[in-house]
Amino acid sequence: MKAFHQYKLTGMIVLLTMTAVFLPGSIMAQRFNHAGFGGGNRGGAPAPSRPAPMPVRQESRPAAPARQEARPAAPERQESRPAPETINGGSRNFGNHDFNRTVNVHETVNVHENVTVRGGVAGRPAVTIHDHENVYHTGGYRGIHPYYYHPYRPYYWGPRWHPLGFFLTSLAADAIYFSLNNQRYYYDAGCYYLPSNNGYSVVPAPVGAVVSSLPEGYETTMVGNDYYYYFGGAFYINNGQGYQVVPAPFGAVITQLPVGATEQQINGQTLMVYNNTYYAPISQDGQDSYEVVDPNQQ
Amino acid sequence: MYKKFLFVLFTGILTVHLQAQTRRIDTVAVSILDKMSAVIGDLSSCSVTIRSNYDVSSRELGLVKHSDEQELFLRGSSKLLLRSEGDKGSRYLLFNGKNLSYYSMDRNQYSQVETPASLIEMIDTVNKLYGIEFPIADFFYPSFVDDILAESKNLMYLGLTQVDGKECFHIAGTAADKTFQFWVSNDAWYLPMKIVIVYTNKEMNPQYEAVLSNWQVNPNLPDAIFQFTPPVRSKQVRMVPLKNKK
C-alpha cells in the first residue's frame, strides 16, 4: 500500500512537471483571436462575417502498394504538374476586407482629433482609413509609402490651364493681377504668369501668393494633421482668407503630375521631378499616385 | 427650452459616442499584411529561426525577462517540427499529420496526443485543449489579416526601418487588451521579421518579442525529420487538458 502511494506520488510529480511546461500563462505564441477556427478559444473577437472557410487541404497520400516482382511500366508523364500542397491552404480575403465590420471593442476608444471619418455608419464603429504617421522623420523625409513604379502620364487641368513656360500673347479678361515681392503676377485658372516678350509666360506658383478660390479639380491631401490643397503642380493651405501657395510638403500624396515632369533615377528608384520637387510613384487604394519625398533620403 | 436642452445633450452624447468608437485603419498597413499573408499562404514548406524574449511577472521582482531560441520547420499542411532551446529547457514538438509528440530532452520525457490532420487545426486544437502555444503561429492562420482587423482598434503603417540590417515595413496596432507591432521585410517575399506584443490588460504590461531570421522558403524537408521515435529509457507522461488543471 505504501509502495502504491509512493508510485502515485511519483506519477503526480511527473504529470505536474509536464503540465508546467505548457502553462498558457507563460506567454509564448499565438496571441490573436482566430475565431474562425474550432479551437483556440481565447475569448475576445466574435467571428467576423466572411466566406465559409476553405476546406483544409489534407495530405492524401495513397498507401504504398505492395511491392511487386515485376516492375510496372512507368506512367505517362503528365503535362500539368499538380501544385504543391501549401502550409495553410492559402490566405483568405486578400485585399477584400470589410473595414466597417463591427469590431470587438469592449472599452472606450481614445478620440483622435482632426480625423477624417469616412464611411461611418450609425450603430457601427466608424473607420478612418488612410492616415499614415511616419515615425521615422529624422532630418529629411523618406517616403512613407512603399515605392511602386507606374508610368508617368502628363496631366492637363482643362483648356485654360497651361504648363510651365507656356506663352500667351493675351490673358483672359478675368485674370487677376497682384504684386508679390515687388513682382507683378497674373493669375488665371490655377496658372501664374509673368509678363514676357509682349505676352505672358507661365511660371511656378510663387510661395506666399493667396487666391480666393481654387479651380475645380483640385485635390485635398493630409500631412500630419494639416490639410493641403493641390492643383496644377502647386500646393496650397487655407489660411482663412484664401488659399496660400506653400512649398510642396513632404508626405503629401497626389494623383496627377502636370506635363513637364521628368523622371530621375535615384538609388535605383525612378522618381518624378517637377518644379524642383521630387515625387515617388506609389499606389494608394489601388490608384497610381505620387508622394512628395526628399531625394536625399531615398 | 427644456426640449432644446435635451436635444443638445442627446446630440452631444451621440457625437461623443460615435467619436469614441472611431477606428484608424491604414489601408497601406492592411495591404502589406495582406501581401505577407498571401506569400505565407502559398508556401509549401519553410523553416525559420525565432529568437523570442518574454516577460514573466514576479510579485517580488516585477517583470523578469526570459528568452528562447527556436527552429521551426513546416511542410505541407500536416508536418511540423519545433526545436526549442532556452529558459524552459531543450524541447521538441513534432507533428506528423496524426499526432503531436512532445519531448523534453532535459527530463527525457515524452508525450503524444492524437490531433486533427491539418496543421492549423492541430495548432488551434492543442492550444484550446492543452494550452500549448506555438511561436508566431498567428502568421500561419489563413485568416490572419481578417483576425487582426477584427481585433484592432487602430492599425497603422509607420514607415521603413531596419531589423537585423534588413529593411522592413513597420506596422503598429492596438486592440482592447494589447498593443502590437509587426516588421515585414521590404523585399519580394514580404516575410515577417519581428513581432512585439505588449499586454495592456495584464499587470505591469508584460511583453512578448520575437525576431525571425534565417527564413528558408520552400526547402526540401524529408519525412524523417517529422517522425518521432521515443529515445531509449525515456518516460512517457500524459498531457493534462486545461480543464483538469487547477
Interface residues (C-beta under 8 A of the other chain):
Chain A: V14 L15 T17 M18 T19 V21 F22 L23 P24 S26 I27 M28 A29 Q30 R31 F32 N33 H34 A35 G36 F37 G38 G39 G40 N41 R42 G44 A45 P46 P48 R50 P53 M54 V56 R57 Q58 E59 P84 E85 T86 I87 N88 G89 G90 S91 R92 N93 F94 G95 H97 D98 F99 R101 V103 N104 V105 H106 E107 T108 V109 V111 H112 V115 V117 G120 A122 P125 A126 V127 T128 I129 H130 D131 H132 E133 N134 V135 Y136 R142 I144 H145 P146 Q284 D285
Chain B: V16 L18 Q19 A20 Q21 T22 R23 R24 I25 D26 T27 V28 V30 S31 I32 D34 S37 A38 I40 G41 D42 L43 S44 S45 C46 S52 Y54 D55 V56 D68 L74 R75 G76 S77 S78 K88 G89 R91 G97 Y102 S104 R107 Q109 S111 A117 S118 L119 I120 E121 I123 D124 T125 V126 N127 K128 L129 Y130 G131 I132 E133 F134 P135 I136 A137 D138 F140 Y141 P142 S143 F144 V145 D146 D147 I148 L149 A150 E151 S152 K153 M156 Y157 L158 G159 L160 T161 F169 H170 A175 A176 D177 K178 F180 N186 I197 Y199 P206 Y208 N218 K235 V237 R238 M239 V240 L242 K245
